[in-house]
Amino acid sequence: MSANKKMLIRILVSALLYAAVLAVYFTVELPVYAQILLFAAVYLVIGYDVLFRAVRNIAHGQVFDENFLMSVATLGAFVIGEYPETVAVMLFYQVGELFQSYAVGKSRNSISELMEIRPDKANVLRNGEETEVSPEEVEIGEIIVVKPGERVPLDGRVVEGESYLDTSALTGESVPRACRPGGEVLSGCINTGGVLKIRCEKAFYDSTVSKILDLVENVSGKKAKAENFITKFAKYYTPVVVGLAVLLFLVPSLITGEWAEWGSRALNFLVVSCPCALVISVPMSFFGGLGGASKNGVLVKGSAYLEKLNAADTFVFDKTGTLTEGKFAVKGVYPAEKEGEILALAAACEWQSTHPIALSVMQKCGGNFEKDYHIREIAGRGIVAEKNGEKLLCGNARLLFDEGVNFEEITNENTIVYVARNGEYIGRIEIGDTIKEEAKEVIAALKASGAKTVMLTGDNNRVAKIAAEKIGVDEYRAQLLPGDKVAAVEELLSAEKKGRALAFVGDGINDAPVLLRADIGISMGAIGSDSAIEASDIVLMHDDLRSIPAAKKIAKKTMRVVFENIVFALGVKAVILVLSALGVTGLWLAVFADVGVAVLAVLNAMRTMLFRETQKNLKKTVPLKETA
């Protein structure tokens, strides 16, 4: 039985006992000691744990907390003969605590639902037989068998079988992803089709599921300024109000001699002063926001970054793989009648390179080219290949200009690779990347919210300008190396106003330095990317840019709820503290100011768990790729 259910039963039993004792109290004239015994019994049933925690915390040097305040206030009320009110205060307080515990649990569950992706077992092939072991025991290179309905326990590559994987736990995408031999699979996915044999490529501690779980378990590790403020506030606020309550009791009592009257006012003052509404509701507002974000496939590493995201007014995007699909392909070879020759010469220069542009050339060319050229790379320009007096040039316009080749430079949205041989222009290859269809929509949404948008790219200025105009960003910086991107972000940060923040959005593969330098690092398509999870502050679980404005809306609403709770709790408490000191209010209104305000604030905080921005407003139009 859960702790909340046990508390609910205790509250119900105590309420029945309290009703029975009240019935006797109002119908039978009992001696004082009998009244004390009956009400004390009910009081201990409902409040023994509060008294125990107060004593334990005092023993540990933590005197001024809500348990201490409630214990002093209720025991004091009992001493001055307010027996029914004493039990009612403790009963109402425990009802409020139960509600808060339920709300906190609900908020925590919205994040910890992701813990279900943890695999329980792995079926590994050893000596030709399947052996069920813990995923931690599987070694890299071993073959694991995943049957229909089972969860993939470790990252690896399919060696046998075809199926569809349910990746919703990782990406939030409901459409199954096809996989076949040679395809990569990530731990945490569910096999929905045939039997798969997968070669393990990562140890369990280094797998996708482990890294995601580590992020989830530490999601509230970094506190926001508002949370730190409340922690410090409560630290100084509680002893101050206790001191004021003592003064409220002693000073007027010594003057008037009405010790019971001023003792009652002081006790009311103590009950009202309990800061639990702030201490509980403000962190819960943030936790609810984190939970709401996680439901939408956005993992935020702590409330501090949720607070920063709300303050973000500059969004810097890497181009390739973030604003674009990041998949280069040959769009055309000109002149067309020389296509075979141009591709063969380009491949002879590019075959040793791992650059995406070189890979696209090699894919288009096939294998019909020579490999025995002496290759020399010129940074920022291209490649020079030489053999037996023959000289090939393959690169951008600057390379050919430097070598004195006569040709006409072409300007369009594609990356142009020019090819020349022995000083004679042969032709060009146009290679392009596709802009994500949601990119323009997202940039427009961010600009509409008042944010500035900037694009950083290593492409030349011509390609960058065309892409920037198509996407609609405010500014762009071109021809940047990774170090240049950091410098560009530094420059933008220096122009930021105090209290505002800069967010950098990258694909999480080679943007780690910039992700770390920005106020907020947001990694795109980061599942399986170690550097993204480690370097970024916010991880988007699916490759959809529209999660960014959605996450910003969540952050904005969370901060509004936090502000509402702070103003509401402090405002109500200030009014009733004054009324309690003046003797206008009794213990019942004091209880409302404590527990009632806390319950209302927690109810308000729970609204942050209801965010469904990406599901409600965003259409998943980006097709899932097959893992092959």
SVG drawing of the C-alpha trace seen along z (x, -y; Angstrom):
<svg xmlns="http://www.w3.org/2000/svg" viewBox="-27 -48 82 72">
<polyline fill="none" stroke="black" stroke-width="0.4" points="0.0,0.0 1.4,-3.4 2.2,-6.1 -0.6,-8.3 -3.2,-5.6 -2.1,-4.9 -2.3,-8.6 -5.8,-8.8 -7.0,-5.9 -5.5,-7.6 -7.2,-10.9 -10.6,-9.2 -10.2,-7.2 -9.2,-10.4 -12.1,-12.3 -14.6,-9.7 -13.0,-9.6 -13.1,-13.4 -16.8,-13.5 -17.6,-11.0 -15.7,-12.9 -17.3,-16.2 -20.7,-14.5 -20.0,-13.5 -18.4,-16.9 -21.5,-18.8 -24.1,-16.4 -22.5,-15.2 -21.0,-17.4 -17.6,-15.8 -15.0,-16.6 -12.0,-18.5 -9.6,-15.6 -12.0,-13.4 -12.1,-16.2 -8.3,-16.3 -7.9,-12.6 -10.4,-12.2 -9.2,-15.1 -5.5,-14.2 -6.1,-10.7 -7.5,-11.9 -4.8,-14.6 -2.0,-11.9 -3.6,-9.6 -3.6,-12.3 -0.5,-14.3 2.0,-12.0 4.3,-12.1 4.3,-15.9 5.4,-15.9 8.0,-13.2 9.5,-15.1 9.6,-18.3 11.6,-16.7 13.9,-14.8 14.6,-18.0 15.4,-19.9 17.8,-17.2 19.5,-17.6 19.7,-21.4 16.8,-22.1 14.5,-24.0 12.4,-26.4 10.4,-24.4 6.7,-23.8 6.6,-20.8 8.0,-23.0 5.4,-25.8 2.5,-23.4 3.6,-21.5 4.1,-24.7 0.8,-26.3 -1.4,-23.2 0.2,-22.3 -0.1,-25.9 -3.8,-25.9 -4.3,-22.7 -2.7,-24.3 -5.1,-27.2 -8.1,-24.9 -8.9,-25.1 -9.3,-21.3 -11.7,-21.0 -9.8,-23.7 -6.5,-22.0 -7.5,-18.7 -9.2,-20.4 -6.1,-22.4 -3.9,-19.3 -6.6,-17.3 -6.9,-20.1 -3.1,-20.4 -2.7,-16.7 -5.3,-16.9 -3.3,-19.7 -0.1,-17.6 -1.8,-14.6 -3.0,-16.8 0.5,-18.2 2.1,-14.8 -0.3,-13.6 0.4,-16.6 4.1,-16.2 3.8,-12.5 1.7,-13.3 4.3,-15.8 7.2,-13.4 5.4,-10.6 5.0,-12.8 8.8,-12.7 9.5,-9.3 7.2,-7.6 10.3,-7.6 11.8,-5.1 9.6,-2.5 12.1,-2.4 14.6,-0.6 15.0,3.0 14.7,5.8 16.6,8.5 18.6,9.4 18.5,12.7 22.1,13.2 23.4,16.0 26.2,17.9 27.4,21.2 24.5,21.3 21.9,21.0 19.8,18.2 20.7,17.1 18.7,14.6 21.0,12.2 20.9,8.6 21.6,6.0 24.7,4.9 26.2,8.4 26.1,8.2 29.5,7.5 30.1,5.4 30.1,7.7 27.7,10.3 24.5,11.1 21.2,10.4 17.8,11.8 14.8,9.5 11.4,11.2 8.1,9.5 6.8,7.4 10.2,7.1 12.1,4.0 15.5,3.6 18.0,3.7 21.1,2.3 22.3,0.2 23.4,2.2 23.0,3.1 20.7,5.7 22.5,8.8 19.4,10.9 15.7,10.4 13.3,7.6 10.7,5.8 9.2,2.4 10.3,0.7 8.0,-1.4 10.2,-4.4 7.6,-6.4 9.2,-6.1 12.3,-7.8 11.1,-10.1 7.4,-10.7 6.7,-9.6 3.9,-7.0 4.7,-5.8 6.8,-2.6 10.3,-2.7 11.3,0.0 14.6,1.9 16.4,4.6 19.9,6.1 22.6,3.4 20.2,1.0 21.0,-0.7 18.7,-0.2 18.6,-2.0 17.8,-0.6 14.4,-1.5 12.5,-0.8 9.9,2.0 10.1,4.7 6.6,4.9 7.3,7.5 9.6,10.4 12.5,11.8 15.6,9.6 19.2,10.6 21.3,7.6 25.0,7.2 25.7,5.1 27.8,2.0 27.6,0.2 27.8,1.4 24.6,0.8 26.0,-2.1 26.9,-3.8 23.7,-3.0 21.0,-5.5 18.5,-4.3 21.1,-4.7 22.0,-8.2 18.4,-9.2 17.5,-7.7 20.5,-9.5 19.2,-12.7 15.7,-12.0 16.8,-11.0 18.8,-14.3 16.3,-16.5 15.8,-18.7 19.4,-19.0 19.9,-22.7 17.6,-25.0 16.1,-28.2 16.8,-31.5 13.2,-31.7 13.6,-28.3 16.9,-29.4 15.2,-32.6 12.4,-30.7 14.9,-28.4 16.8,-31.4 13.6,-33.3 12.2,-30.4 15.6,-30.1 15.4,-33.7 11.6,-34.1 10.7,-31.3 12.9,-32.4 11.8,-36.0 8.1,-35.2 8.8,-33.0 10.5,-35.9 7.7,-38.2 5.2,-35.7 7.1,-35.6 7.2,-39.4 3.5,-39.5 2.8,-37.3 5.2,-38.8 5.0,-42.6 1.2,-43.2 0.8,-40.5 3.2,-42.3 1.4,-45.5 -2.2,-44.3 -1.9,-41.1 -4.1,-39.3 -1.8,-36.4 -4.4,-34.0 -5.6,-36.5 -2.2,-37.4 -1.1,-33.8 -4.0,-32.9 -3.1,-35.7 0.5,-34.6 -0.5,-31.0 -2.7,-32.2 0.2,-34.2 2.4,-31.1 -0.1,-29.0 -0.5,-31.7 3.3,-32.2 4.0,-28.7 5.7,-29.1 4.7,-25.8 2.6,-27.3 5.8,-28.9 8.2,-26.1 6.0,-23.5 4.2,-25.3 7.1,-27.1 9.4,-24.0 6.3,-22.1 5.5,-24.7 8.9,-24.1 8.7,-20.4 5.3,-20.4 6.8,-22.5 9.6,-19.9 7.0,-17.1 4.9,-18.9 8.0,-19.4 8.9,-15.7 5.4,-14.6 6.1,-16.6 9.5,-14.9 11.6,-17.8 14.0,-16.9 15.1,-19.9 18.1,-19.3 16.8,-21.5 14.4,-24.3 17.3,-26.8 17.2,-26.1 13.4,-26.4 13.8,-29.8 16.5,-30.8 14.4,-29.5 11.6,-31.9 14.2,-34.8 15.7,-33.7 15.3,-36.5 18.1,-35.3 18.0,-31.9 21.1,-30.9 20.7,-27.9 23.4,-25.8 22.3,-25.3 23.3,-21.8 21.3,-19.1 19.3,-21.6 17.5,-24.0 18.2,-21.6 18.0,-17.8 21.8,-17.5 21.7,-15.1 23.7,-16.3 22.9,-14.9 24.1,-15.7 21.3,-17.9 22.9,-18.2 26.1,-17.9 26.8,-20.5 27.3,-20.3 25.2,-17.2 27.0,-15.6 30.2,-15.5 28.6,-14.1 30.7,-10.9 34.0,-12.6 33.2,-15.4 32.2,-12.9 35.2,-10.6 37.6,-13.6 35.9,-14.8 35.9,-11.4 39.6,-11.0 40.1,-14.1 37.5,-13.4 37.6,-9.7 39.7,-9.9 37.6,-12.6 34.8,-11.9 33.1,-15.3 29.4,-15.0 29.9,-16.8 32.7,-14.4 30.5,-11.4 27.6,-12.6 30.0,-12.9 31.3,-9.4 27.7,-8.0 26.8,-9.6 30.0,-8.5 30.1,-4.9 33.5,-3.2 34.7,-4.2 37.6,-6.6 41.4,-6.6 42.9,-6.6 46.7,-7.0 46.8,-10.8 48.8,-12.7 46.2,-14.7 46.7,-18.0 43.9,-19.8 43.8,-23.5 41.7,-24.7 38.6,-26.7 39.1,-26.1 39.2,-22.5 41.5,-19.7 44.4,-19.7 45.3,-16.2 48.4,-15.7 49.9,-12.7 52.6,-12.6 52.2,-16.3 48.4,-16.2 46.8,-18.6 43.1,-18.3 41.3,-21.0 38.1,-20.2 36.7,-22.9 35.0,-26.2 35.3,-29.2 38.2,-30.7 40.4,-27.6 39.9,-28.0 40.4,-31.8 43.7,-31.3 44.9,-28.8 44.0,-31.2 41.2,-29.1 38.9,-30.9 35.2,-30.0 31.9,-31.6 30.9,-31.4 27.3,-30.2 25.2,-31.6 22.2,-29.6 21.1,-27.9 23.3,-24.9 26.9,-24.2 28.9,-24.3 31.9,-22.1 34.0,-23.2 36.2,-20.8 39.2,-21.7 42.1,-19.8 45.4,-21.3 44.1,-24.8 41.0,-24.1 37.5,-24.3 35.7,-21.0 32.3,-21.5 30.5,-21.8 28.6,-19.6 25.7,-21.1 25.2,-19.6 22.3,-20.6 20.8,-20.1 17.0,-20.3 15.6,-22.9 13.3,-21.3 9.8,-22.1 9.0,-23.4 12.1,-25.6 10.4,-28.7 7.3,-28.2 9.4,-27.9 11.6,-30.9 8.4,-33.0 6.9,-31.8 10.1,-32.8 10.2,-36.2 6.6,-36.7 7.4,-36.2 10.0,-39.0 13.0,-36.8 16.0,-37.5 17.0,-34.6 20.6,-34.0 21.9,-31.2 25.5,-30.0 27.0,-27.9 30.3,-26.8 28.8,-27.3 30.0,-30.2 28.3,-33.5 26.3,-33.0 24.7,-29.7 24.2,-31.0 22.4,-34.2 20.0,-32.3 19.2,-29.8 18.8,-32.7 16.3,-34.5 14.3,-31.3 14.1,-30.4 13.6,-34.0 16.3,-34.4 17.2,-37.9 21.0,-37.4 23.4,-34.9 27.2,-34.2 28.9,-32.2 32.1,-30.3 32.6,-29.5 34.8,-26.8 33.7,-25.2 35.9,-27.7 34.4,-30.6 30.9,-29.5 32.0,-29.9 33.4,-33.3 30.1,-34.3 28.1,-33.2 30.5,-35.1 29.9,-38.3 26.1,-37.8 26.3,-37.1 28.2,-40.4 25.3,-42.2 22.7,-40.6 20.8,-42.7 21.1,-41.9 18.5,-39.4 18.0,-38.0 19.5,-34.7 20.8,-33.3 19.9,-29.8 21.9,-27.8 20.3,-25.0 22.5,-22.4 22.4,-18.8 24.4,-17.6 27.2,-15.9 29.9,-18.5 28.4,-21.5 29.4,-20.6 31.7,-23.7 28.9,-26.1 26.2,-24.2 28.4,-24.6 29.1,-28.3 25.5,-29.4 23.3,-30.3 21.0,-27.5 22.2,-24.6 19.5,-22.8 20.4,-19.7 18.3,-18.6 17.8,-14.9 20.1,-14.0 19.0,-10.4 22.1,-8.3 24.5,-11.3 26.6,-11.2 28.0,-14.7 24.5,-16.1 23.2,-14.7 26.4,-15.7 26.8,-19.2 23.2,-20.5 20.9,-21.8 17.7,-20.8 17.4,-17.7 14.7,-17.4 13.7,-13.7 12.5,-13.9 13.9,-15.7 11.2,-18.4 12.1,-22.1 8.6,-23.0 9.3,-21.6 11.4,-24.8 8.6,-27.4 6.4,-24.8 9.1,-24.4 9.3,-28.2 5.6,-28.4 5.9,-25.9 8.7,-27.9 6.7,-31.1 3.6,-29.6 5.7,-27.9 7.2,-31.2 3.8,-32.9 2.5,-30.3 5.5,-30.7 5.0,-34.4 1.3,-34.0 2.0,-31.6 4.6,-33.9 2.4,-37.0 -0.8,-35.1 0.9,-33.3 2.7,-36.4 -0.2,-38.7 -2.8,-36.5 -0.3,-35.7 0.6,-39.4 -3.1,-40.4 -4.0,-37.5 -0.8,-38.0 -1.8,-41.5 -5.4,-40.5 -4.1,-37.7 -1.9,-40.2 -4.9,-42.5 -7.1,-39.7 -9.6,-40.0 -9.2,-36.5 -9.4,-33.2 -7.6,-29.9 -9.9,-28.7 -8.9,-31.6 -5.3,-31.1 -5.6,-27.5 -7.0,-28.6 -4.1,-31.0 -1.7,-28.2 -3.1,-25.0 -5.8,-26.6 -3.3,-28.9 -0.9,-26.0 -3.6,-23.9 -4.7,-26.6 -1.1,-27.4 -0.5,-23.7 -3.6,-23.5 -2.3,-26.4 1.1,-24.7 -0.5,-21.6 -1.6,-23.5 2.0,-23.3 1.6,-19.6 -1.2,-19.9 0.9,-21.3 0.4,-19.4 1.8,-21.9 3.6,-19.7 0.7,-17.2 -2.0,-19.8 -0.4,-22.4 2.3,-20.6 1.8,-18.3 4.5,-15.7 5.3,-16.2 8.9,-15.1 8.9,-11.4 10.7,-8.8 13.7,-7.3 14.3,-3.6 17.2,-2.4 19.3,-0.9"/>
</svg>
